[in-house]
Each structure stands twice: as structure tokens, then as C-alpha cells.
Amino acid sequence: MPCRWYINCELSGSISDFVSLAMSEGPAGLWRLWPSPSAEAWAIVGTFGLVEAVLQLALPGKTFHGP
């Protein structure tokens, strides 16, 4: 979780500083702490999703009817 990383690396482990930051900045301030994914990360996730979709269509398993 990025909040834990931010507390340890940027605030020297001070939870009270983090709480005061959260109170003063609000949810928008905490949202800015979250790292945004790079284009490479999006490409990896997208490629994985595409491969999984192709596998589900090309190699379907047998139909399972519940108990």
C-alpha cells in the first residue's frame, strides 16, 4: 500500500504526521500520494488480459454445473 511506503520513506515513519497531512489535505491529497502506473505497466496488464481472453475463447474447459 502506498500510504505505508509514504509514511516510512517521506515522513520518517511518523504516523501522526501522516494523520495531520490526511486531515489537512483530505482524500484528494491522499490520492496524489498514490503512484500512477507507467505506460509500460498498462501495456503489461493489457497484454495479460488479452492473452487470458484469447485462452478462454480458444481453449475452453468443460462446462461445470454446480452441486
N, C-alpha and C positions, 0 to 999 in steps of 0.2 A: 504494500500500500504506500503510495507516495507521501502520505502525511507522516508516516513513521520515518521515512527517509529524510523528509524535510526537517522534522524535529531533531533528528540526530546530526545531520550534516550542516544545516544552516542555522539552527538555534542552539547548538551545543547540547542537545538533549533536554532542553528546558520546556517542559510541558506547560508551565504557567505562561511562558512567552507565546506558545502556540495558542493557548486559550485566549489570551488577550488579543492576539492577531485575529483569531476567528471572530471574536466579539466586535472588534473594530472594523474589519473588512467584510464580514458577513459571508454568505455562501459564494458570492462572486469572487471574493478574494481567495477562498479555498479552491475554487475551480481553477484559478490561474496557477495554483501550485501543481496541478496535475499535468504531467508531461504529455505533449501532443505527439502522436505517432508520426514517424517519418514516412516518406513515400515508399521506401524500401519495406517498412513494416506492413503498410497497406498492401503492397504487392505480394508479400509472403502470405498474408491472411487471405487475400483474394484468390491466389493460386491454390492454396489449400482447399478453399471452399469449392472452387471449380473442379479440382481433381476428385473431391469427395462426391460431388453431384454426378460427375461422369461415371464414377464407380457404382453409384447406386442405380443409375439407369442401365449401365452395361452389364453389371453382374448382380442382379437382384437375388436376394435369398428367397427361400421358400416362404410362403405365407403362413403366418402363425395365428391361430385362432385361440384366444385366451382359455383359461381353465373352465 
